[in-house]
Amino acid sequence: MTKSLTKLWLQGFKRIMSSVPAAQAEFLRQTSKSKPKRRPRAEPKRRTAERAAPGGREPHQSRVRPRAGAWTKGQWTRSYHSAPPVPGRLVNHLSYGLYIPPTAAKGALPLVVMLHGCKQTIDEFAMGTRMNLLADENGFAVVYPEQSKHAHAHRCWHWYDDRDTAGLGEARAVVSLVDSLIAHHGIDPERVYVAGLSAGGGLASLLALHYPERFAAVALHSSPALGEAHSGMTAMDVMRRGVRRDPVALVDAIVDVASYPGMPAIVVHGEADRVVAPKNAEQLGLAFLRLNGFIDRAGAWVAGTALEAQEGSARIEDYLMSNRRVLTVCRVADLGHAWAGGDEAVPFHSEAGPDASALIWAFFRDHRRRLSATARRAAAR
């Protein structure tokens, strides 16, 4: 009779048992009875934000696809603006998202223009920075212009190219959008601010240089230095190393500093940024010291006061003119190329460091651009 497979296996097992030492036999005997039980996997520890959200609440963290209007109380709308035509483009549509807080009926609103970085959408930028939540608490509107994939495959702004067909044309489209919002949405033209991340910060710098009368202050987060890049290749070089020439001389070559009206600025940068080198923050600081009259053409100090403080992981330098904060440079330890204190579930945002959105608004709210009658009429057209 043919033996069963079980009997064959048992006979083979007995032969193995007789040929090994007793200790090994005991091991085989135990393993033959049952398979070892797997140890339960430990639950991963959840990282917590270094600082709570504005108002002392724990910051919201997205768990699904980013939604710009999540957890907010106001109105989020998406639309497009017909900007002035540029050479080679008769139809110049600029897509944007607009957030209006529930306090809109109480009078003219301040406006924060938020310029996203490369490979970002405005929904991701709004969710990651939580700027709309901050708008609910402080009563300002937020507009998010969005770069078209037709203009750049990675949605990068052409901050390094100040031709009408590239960066300067994009800056002009943003100004046109702002003017339209002033005319139709009850925006206060004296309290319009612009903030940008990375390439968006580069475009914000263009706006600050070429349209200073339209903006009360600028915020540059993880942004490249001014004036030296004029092509994609030189832009990469500036991002990796900073500008090679004197940043003060570069600013003087772009604008007439003597007639420039000044531009309050806050610069935020991660010390561990491997995309835009931290040296860029230092050079931006020098450029805006010059633009705001702290230093002369040679870089010598001529007016104002400098203060420095350490707040958690952030080293903050404040520059005051007549006891008024005009420039802040904030360097954040261990922060990479990401928005500080943001929603880490969204790319290019990190929970590390202080809440950059709260820092930026705290800086913005102290500034107002007094418009001439001519500028006011231009903004209202």
C-alpha positions as CSV (number, residue, x, y, z in Angstrom):
1,M,0.0,0.0,0.0
2,T,1.2,3.4,-0.9
3,K,2.3,5.4,2.2
4,S,0.6,8.7,2.9
5,L,2.5,11.9,2.6
6,T,2.1,12.4,6.3
7,K,3.9,9.1,7.1
8,L,6.7,9.9,4.7
9,W,7.2,13.3,6.3
10,L,7.2,11.7,9.8
11,Q,9.8,9.1,8.8
12,G,12.0,11.8,7.3
13,F,11.6,13.9,10.4
14,K,12.7,11.0,12.7
15,R,15.8,10.4,10.7
16,I,16.7,14.1,11.1
17,M,16.0,13.9,14.8
18,S,18.4,11.0,15.3
19,S,21.2,12.7,13.5
20,V,21.3,16.1,15.4
21,P,22.3,16.9,18.9
22,A,19.7,16.9,21.6
23,A,19.5,20.7,21.9
24,Q,18.9,21.1,18.1
25,A,16.4,18.3,18.2
26,E,14.4,20.1,20.9
27,F,14.4,23.2,18.7
28,L,13.1,21.3,15.7
29,R,10.5,19.6,17.9
30,Q,9.2,22.9,19.1
31,T,9.2,24.5,15.6
32,S,7.4,21.6,14.1
33,K,4.5,22.0,16.6
34,S,3.6,25.6,15.7
35,K,4.9,28.6,13.9
36,P,6.2,31.4,16.0
37,K,3.7,34.2,16.6
38,R,4.5,37.6,15.1
39,R,5.0,40.4,17.5
40,P,2.5,43.2,17.0
41,R,3.9,46.2,15.1
42,A,4.4,49.3,17.3
43,E,2.2,52.3,16.4
44,P,4.2,55.1,14.9
45,K,4.5,58.2,17.0
46,R,2.7,61.2,15.6
47,R,4.8,64.3,15.1
48,T,3.4,67.4,16.7
49,A,3.8,70.9,15.5
50,E,6.4,73.0,17.2
51,R,3.9,75.8,17.7
52,A,0.2,75.9,17.8
53,A,-1.9,77.7,15.2
54,P,-2.8,81.3,15.6
55,G,-5.2,81.8,18.4
56,G,-3.7,79.0,20.5
57,R,-5.5,76.2,18.8
58,E,-3.8,73.0,17.6
59,P,-3.2,73.5,13.8
60,H,-5.4,71.6,11.4
61,Q,-3.7,68.8,9.4
62,S,-5.1,67.7,6.1
63,R,-5.8,64.0,5.7
64,V,-7.2,64.0,2.2
65,R,-6.6,66.0,-1.0
66,P,-6.0,69.6,-0.1
67,R,-9.0,71.9,-0.1
68,A,-8.4,75.6,0.1
69,G,-11.8,76.2,1.9
70,A,-11.4,73.5,4.5
71,W,-12.3,74.5,8.1
72,T,-12.8,78.1,7.0
73,K,-15.9,80.3,7.6
74,G,-15.8,82.6,4.6
75,Q,-16.2,82.2,0.8
76,W,-13.6,80.6,-1.5
77,T,-14.2,81.1,-5.2
78,R,-12.1,80.2,-8.3
79,S,-12.2,82.4,-11.4
80,Y,-9.9,83.9,-14.0
81,H,-8.9,87.5,-14.7
82,S,-8.5,89.0,-18.2
83,A,-5.1,90.7,-17.8
84,P,-3.7,93.1,-20.3
85,P,-2.3,91.4,-23.4
86,V,1.4,90.8,-23.7
87,P,3.5,90.5,-26.8
88,G,2.7,87.2,-28.5
89,R,-0.4,86.6,-26.4
90,L,-3.5,88.6,-27.3
91,V,-5.6,86.7,-24.7
92,N,-4.0,86.7,-21.3
93,H,-6.1,84.9,-18.7
94,L,-4.8,84.6,-15.2
95,S,-6.5,82.0,-13.0
96,Y,-6.9,82.7,-9.3
97,G,-8.6,81.8,-6.1
98,L,-10.1,84.4,-3.9
99,Y,-10.9,84.0,-0.2
100,I,-13.3,86.5,1.5
101,P,-13.7,86.2,5.3
102,P,-17.1,86.5,7.0
103,T,-16.2,90.0,8.2
104,A,-16.3,91.4,4.7
105,A,-19.4,93.5,5.3
106,K,-17.6,95.6,8.0
107,G,-15.7,97.8,5.5
108,A,-12.8,97.9,3.1
109,L,-10.6,94.8,3.6
110,P,-6.8,94.4,3.5
111,L,-5.7,92.0,0.8
112,V,-2.8,89.5,0.9
113,V,-1.6,88.3,-2.5
114,M,-0.1,84.8,-2.2
115,L,2.2,83.6,-4.9
116,H,2.8,79.9,-4.9
117,G,6.1,78.1,-5.8
118,C,7.0,75.6,-8.5
119,K,5.0,72.4,-8.7
120,Q,2.2,73.8,-6.5
121,T,-1.4,74.6,-7.1
122,I,-3.3,77.4,-5.3
123,D,-5.4,74.8,-3.4
124,E,-2.2,73.2,-2.0
125,F,-0.7,76.6,-1.2
126,A,-3.9,77.8,0.6
127,M,-4.2,74.5,2.6
128,G,-0.5,74.2,3.4
129,T,0.0,77.8,4.7
130,R,-3.4,78.0,6.4
131,M,-3.6,81.6,5.4
132,N,-7.3,81.5,4.9
133,L,-7.8,80.4,8.5
134,L,-5.7,83.3,9.6
135,A,-7.9,85.6,7.4
136,D,-11.0,84.5,9.3
137,E,-9.4,85.5,12.6
138,N,-8.0,88.9,11.4
139,G,-10.4,90.0,8.7
140,F,-8.4,90.3,5.5
141,A,-9.0,88.9,2.0
142,V,-6.5,86.6,0.3
143,V,-6.0,86.1,-3.5
144,Y,-4.0,83.3,-5.0
145,P,-2.9,83.9,-8.6
146,E,-2.1,80.6,-10.3
147,Q,0.6,80.1,-13.0
148,S,-0.6,78.2,-16.0
149,K,1.0,74.9,-17.1
150,H,1.0,76.4,-20.6
151,A,3.3,79.1,-19.4
152,H,5.6,76.7,-17.5
153,A,5.3,73.0,-17.2
154,H,6.0,73.0,-13.5
155,R,3.9,76.2,-12.8
156,C,7.0,78.2,-12.0
157,W,6.8,82.0,-12.3
158,H,9.5,83.5,-14.5
159,W,10.9,85.6,-11.7
160,Y,14.4,85.7,-13.3
161,D,13.2,87.1,-16.6
162,D,12.0,90.7,-16.4
163,R,10.9,90.9,-20.0
164,D,7.2,91.8,-20.9
165,T,6.8,88.3,-22.3
166,A,7.9,86.6,-19.1
167,G,8.3,87.7,-15.5
168,L,7.5,91.4,-15.9
169,G,4.4,90.4,-17.9
170,E,3.3,88.1,-15.1
171,A,3.9,90.8,-12.5
172,R,1.8,93.2,-14.6
173,A,-1.0,90.6,-14.7
174,V,-1.0,90.3,-10.9
175,V,-1.2,94.1,-10.5
176,S,-4.1,94.2,-13.0
177,L,-5.9,91.5,-10.9
178,V,-5.3,93.4,-7.7
179,D,-6.7,96.6,-9.3
180,S,-9.8,94.6,-10.4
181,L,-10.4,93.3,-6.9
182,I,-10.0,96.9,-5.4
183,A,-12.6,98.1,-7.8
184,H,-15.2,95.3,-7.4
185,H,-14.6,93.6,-4.0
186,G,-14.2,96.5,-1.5
187,I,-10.4,96.1,-1.0
188,D,-8.5,98.8,0.7
189,P,-5.9,100.0,-1.8
190,E,-3.6,101.3,1.0
191,R,-3.4,97.8,2.6
192,V,-2.4,95.4,-0.2
193,Y,0.4,93.1,0.6
194,V,2.2,90.4,-1.4
195,A,3.9,87.2,-0.2
196,G,5.6,84.4,-2.1
197,L,7.3,81.1,-1.7
198,S,10.4,80.2,-3.7
199,A,9.7,81.2,-7.3
200,G,6.6,83.0,-6.0
201,G,8.9,85.0,-3.7
202,G,11.0,85.8,-6.8
203,L,7.9,87.2,-8.5
204,A,7.0,89.1,-5.3
205,S,10.4,90.8,-5.5
206,L,9.7,91.9,-9.1
207,L,6.4,93.4,-7.9
208,A,8.2,95.2,-5.0
209,L,10.8,96.6,-7.4
210,H,8.6,97.7,-10.3
211,Y,5.3,98.4,-8.5
212,P,6.2,99.7,-5.1
213,E,3.3,102.2,-5.0
214,R,0.8,99.3,-5.2
215,F,2.0,97.3,-2.2
216,A,2.3,98.2,1.5
217,A,4.8,95.4,2.3
218,V,6.3,92.2,0.9
219,A,7.1,88.8,2.4
220,L,9.7,86.5,0.8
221,H,9.8,82.9,2.0
222,S,12.6,80.6,0.8
223,S,13.2,83.1,-2.0
224,P,16.1,83.8,-4.4
225,A,18.2,86.9,-4.2
226,L,17.6,89.9,-6.6
227,G,19.1,91.1,-9.8
228,E,21.6,88.6,-11.1
229,A,19.6,85.8,-12.7
230,H,18.3,86.5,-16.3
231,S,17.9,82.9,-17.6
232,G,17.0,79.5,-16.3
233,M,20.6,78.6,-16.0
234,T,21.6,81.7,-14.0
235,A,18.5,81.3,-11.9
236,M,19.6,77.8,-10.8
237,D,23.1,79.2,-10.0
238,V,21.6,82.0,-7.8
239,M,19.3,79.5,-6.0
240,R,22.3,77.2,-5.2
241,R,24.9,79.8,-4.3
242,G,23.2,83.2,-4.0
243,V,24.3,86.1,-6.2
244,R,28.0,86.5,-7.0
245,R,28.0,90.3,-7.2
246,D,27.3,92.8,-4.4
247,P,23.5,92.6,-3.7
248,V,23.5,96.4,-3.0
249,A,25.0,97.2,-6.4
250,L,22.5,94.9,-8.1
251,V,19.6,96.8,-6.5
252,D,21.1,100.1,-7.5
253,A,21.3,98.9,-11.1
254,I,17.6,98.0,-11.2
255,V,16.0,101.0,-9.5
256,D,16.8,104.6,-8.6
257,V,17.0,104.2,-4.9
258,A,16.9,107.9,-4.3
259,S,13.4,108.2,-5.6
260,Y,12.2,104.7,-4.5
261,P,9.4,105.0,-1.9
262,G,10.7,102.1,0.2
263,M,9.3,98.7,0.8
264,P,8.8,97.1,4.2
265,A,9.9,93.4,3.9
266,I,10.0,90.2,5.9
267,V,12.3,87.4,4.8
268,V,11.9,83.9,6.1
269,H,14.3,81.1,5.2
270,G,15.2,77.6,6.4
271,E,18.9,77.0,7.4
272,A,18.6,73.5,6.0
273,D,17.2,74.6,2.6
274,R,19.0,72.6,-0.2
275,V,17.0,74.1,-3.0
276,V,17.5,77.8,-2.4
277,A,20.6,78.3,-0.4
278,P,20.2,80.2,2.9
279,K,22.8,82.7,1.7
280,N,20.0,84.2,-0.5
281,A,18.2,85.3,2.7
282,E,21.2,87.3,3.8
283,Q,21.5,88.9,0.4
284,L,17.8,89.8,0.3
285,G,18.2,91.4,3.7
286,L,21.0,93.6,2.3
287,A,19.0,94.5,-0.7
288,F,16.0,95.6,1.3
289,L,18.3,97.5,3.8
290,R,19.4,99.5,0.8
291,L,15.8,100.0,-0.6
292,N,14.6,101.2,2.8
293,G,17.4,103.7,3.4
294,F,19.4,101.9,6.2
295,I,22.6,101.6,4.2
296,D,24.3,103.7,1.5
297,R,25.6,102.6,-1.9
298,A,28.8,101.3,-0.3
299,G,26.9,99.3,2.3
300,A,27.7,101.6,5.2
301,W,25.1,102.1,7.9
302,V,23.4,105.5,7.7
303,A,20.2,105.3,9.7
304,G,17.9,103.1,11.8
305,T,18.3,100.5,14.6
306,A,19.1,96.8,14.4
307,L,17.8,94.2,17.0
308,E,18.4,90.5,17.2
309,A,16.5,87.8,19.1
310,Q,16.3,84.0,19.3
311,E,12.7,82.6,19.5
312,G,12.7,78.8,19.6
313,S,14.3,77.5,16.5
314,A,14.2,80.9,14.8
315,R,16.8,83.6,14.8
316,I,15.1,87.0,14.1
317,E,16.7,90.2,13.0
318,D,14.5,93.3,13.2
319,Y,15.5,96.6,11.6
320,L,13.6,99.7,12.8
321,M,13.4,103.2,11.4
322,S,11.9,105.8,13.8
323,N,10.9,103.0,16.1
324,R,8.9,101.3,13.2
325,R,9.8,97.8,12.1
326,V,10.7,98.0,8.4
327,L,12.6,94.9,7.8
328,T,12.7,91.4,9.4
329,V,15.0,88.5,8.5
330,C,13.9,85.2,10.1
331,R,16.2,82.2,9.8
332,V,14.8,78.9,10.9
333,A,17.1,76.1,12.1
334,D,16.5,72.6,10.6
335,L,13.9,73.9,8.1
336,G,14.3,72.8,4.5
337,H,12.7,74.2,1.4
338,A,9.2,74.5,2.8
339,W,6.8,77.0,4.4
340,A,7.5,77.1,8.1
341,G,4.8,76.0,10.6
342,G,2.6,74.7,7.8
343,D,0.6,71.6,7.1
344,E,3.2,68.9,6.6
345,A,0.8,66.7,4.8
346,V,1.0,69.1,1.8
347,P,4.2,69.2,-0.3
348,F,6.6,72.1,0.4
349,H,5.2,72.8,3.8
350,S,6.7,71.8,7.2
351,E,5.5,71.8,10.7
352,A,9.0,72.8,11.8
353,G,9.7,76.3,13.1
354,P,7.4,79.2,13.9
355,D,4.1,79.8,12.1
356,A,5.3,81.7,9.0
357,S,1.7,82.8,8.1
358,A,1.2,84.4,11.5
359,L,4.6,86.0,11.5
360,I,4.0,87.5,8.0
361,W,0.5,88.9,8.9
362,A,1.9,90.4,12.2
363,F,4.4,92.2,10.1
364,F,2.0,93.2,7.3
365,R,-0.7,94.7,9.6
366,D,1.6,97.4,10.8
367,H,2.1,98.9,7.4
368,R,0.0,101.0,5.0
369,R,0.9,102.5,1.7
370,R,-0.3,106.1,1.5
371,L,-1.5,106.6,-2.1
372,S,-1.3,109.8,-4.1
373,A,-4.5,110.9,-5.8
374,T,-3.1,109.7,-9.1
375,A,-2.2,106.2,-7.7
376,R,-5.7,106.0,-6.1
377,R,-7.4,106.8,-9.4
378,A,-5.2,104.3,-11.2
379,A,-6.1,101.5,-8.7
380,A,-9.8,102.3,-9.0
381,R,-10.0,102.0,-12.8
